[in-house]
Amino acid sequence: MTLSAPAPGLSAAEPELRWLAITWVNNAGASLVKTVPLTQLEAAERTGVGFSPVADAFGAAGGIDPAHRLAVPDGDLRLKPDASALTPLDPALGWAWAPGERWLRSGVAYGGDQRHFCRRQQEALWADGLDLRVGFELEWLLAEEAPDPDGAPRAAVAGGPYGADRLVEGLEYATAVLEAIEAADLDWLQFHPEYGASQFELSLAPGTALEAADRLVRARLVIQRVSRRFGWRCSFSPKPSLERVGNGCHLHLSLARAGVPLLQGGNGPAGLTGEGQAVLATLLQELPALMALSCPLAVSYQRLAPGTWSAPFQVWGVENREAALRLIPSEADGAAAHLELKVADAGANPYLLLGAVQLLAREALTSAPALPAPLIGDPAGLPPGTVPRLPTNLTQASAAFAASSVLRQGMGDALHGALLDSQAAEVRRNEALSDREQVLASCWWPLVGGPL
């Protein structure tokens, strides 16, 4: 089958694409999908494909949480692809991909849709004259098909931390990943072995909030696909095993007004402008609440341990990798200043996280707390109580999220309330488990990355 005209977002030079995977990401951070023939793209845009609201009551283990407010059989939504973001997924097999947003059958946007929330915040930011650029660093563990005797993932590729030996040992895999990433039209900046055993990292190119979230969703799917082709599994779990370092998914962001950067060229610390200081101060203040979105799994908090470069304290710093908010200032090398949020992992729904970041950036320009001095050194080495610790479990983060009037008002009651139910479900799933049992219950994340 050959399309009579290229689909939106694709060039005439693309291989023949026949099927369209339309994905969205639920409150548990899982990517869900419906597939249509690519020839039916216009019909899918117009009327959508059915999806029950109950899918946002799915927990991290895949089942429906009976206590969730959306755990009911009533109602239906229509998942509509955003054709402007349509790209190849696996062109060699004829697959294209597009992100979806859910709508009521009346044609009104569904208030609980995560990507639509991110879109609304992006448009509001633009209306305020601001432009946010953001990119993700995605880490994963590459594991053998058979786990260790205790059920934890078994490292698949030998080699040391950041080691060229690991790259060489897994060169065919690295080549296949990068070829597949580029075939899917994913712009990337860096790829390398990470610190942990058989751990890799891919840095995606920056874009708008919607572009960055879309790229992260698609990159995860591509990496899963390539890993399975080699007979291996990939785990994006924040903590695949107690003995290994965890997987982060840090985000890097910059902000400008009318093309003028807000994180450089000012008179504040490390060149921050007044508005840049306000944004950083607001993010810092709301960080405990934001963590319910950036670190949404119970096991996320086992990764955030002092002294492990995971940044579990509520501080910011200049080029300080133990600061939860790390400012990378502009220097003589000409690189633009940007901010890194280190307390984030791949369990997060990127649309929710980036929607909330944009919401807080807008809030900062109307009212912002004073920005404290940047922290120098490792906060874990300071006397206890010197600097505040971020939430040490999802219960604490969810309580902060519930108390955030900014996030509640910006999200609306439907989305905010559904997220609180999903967070409560994740807490219940893990509350009777030991640390090791928690890790084993989530070590294959996402769910399709390993045995059920």
Phi, psi and omega in degrees: 000130178240130178292143179289336177214149179300142175291154178306137179087353181241150179262163181294343181278353182294151172299165180297124178247133189241330187234147181240119173269119179255115183247155166217163185245124185276184184293340177274000179087005182271139176276123177251161191213148162231146183240138176226158171298140181297335177294343180261020182301313183297320178294321179294322176296321187284310187248343179075179175238148187293142174207124182289142175300343182297341182298339175278356172265000175293138176268181182295337178270001173102340183275164177278128176279117186294339181274354183287141181297340179264006180277062180226154182276355188276153171089163177206153178233168176239120178273118182245131179287146170270097186294338179292342180254011183292132181216169171294151170250301171223086186298331180297332179258003176088017185258133170248169183219147171211142174286148180244157172231147186260139183231153170288157181294342176286350183096359178273141179298138179287125185295341180265006184281130187287316181291325179294324175300314179297318179299314181300318180292324178296315180294323178293322178296316177298319180297332176277003179082018184248149179230118178258132174240134186214147175217152182253149166253116185254124178249147176208156175261128175266123191232154174295159177300314180273129180283175172296165181305331180273002179097353181282154179301140179258126183305137185260332186235126180283165176133156185276174179303126181056022192279136171297333177296322178292321177299316181292319178300325182247032187296321178297319178296313180301318179298315181295320179299311184292323176297319181290322177299315181288326177296333178271012179058038177262118177283133182224160183249315184215152172218134179197159168296139179264189185292318187286161178300129177056030182256140179231162178221139175236124176262120181271149181294149180287156177199192172295170181300315179296317179299316182295316179294317178300317181296321180294316179300313183292321180298320178299317180296317181295316180296319176300316182297312181295318180300319180292326178300330180271002182079016180248170175244152171242142178237125174263012182303140176299337180211086183294332175205159180295328187277340184258158173294160183268175177258123172263174172213070186294148175243142179245133183223150171227158185220137181221153173240120181052039178083357181262118182298143178264349183258011179204162177082007180256186181260005181275185179305133178055027176087010179295140170282172177299316178292324176298319177297320181296317180296314181297318181296320180291316176300319180296316181294321184270005186301319177303320178288321181296332182294337175296338177262323184278335180226071193271356178264148177302322182287346177305326188278348171284338175285330189272070182254142178301146176076013182242014182061030177255356170063057184272018180246151183276073182219162171237158181205164178264113182055035180251110184281001171253012174262134182299326173244112185250118177271125174256101188283163174288140181227188182296341179288352175089354179293139180288148178290145173207170184243137178249127171265111188269337182270072178210145178221175188285356172290344183289145166281113187294333179291319177295314182298312183286330173298317180292320178299317179294320178300317181290326177297319177293320178300324183298332184277353176253323177203128183217144175288168176289144179274121177291170178293148178294148179274138175249132178089186183273117180298336179294339180274356180276158177303143181307137179088355180294316177233148183288140174276139173289167179311138180261000175202167183292331178301314179294317180296319180294323177296319177294321178297317180297327184275352183279105179293329180297311181290321180296313181291321182289327180277328188090154186298325184296310182287314181298316181293319178296324178293321177299320177296319180294321177294319178297322179295320179292323176297314180297323181299332188247353192294333181264004185263145171289171178304314181295319179295323176300314180298314181294330180287344184231009188292335176259085179241129002287174188306322182286354182284354183198184182295145179277000000 
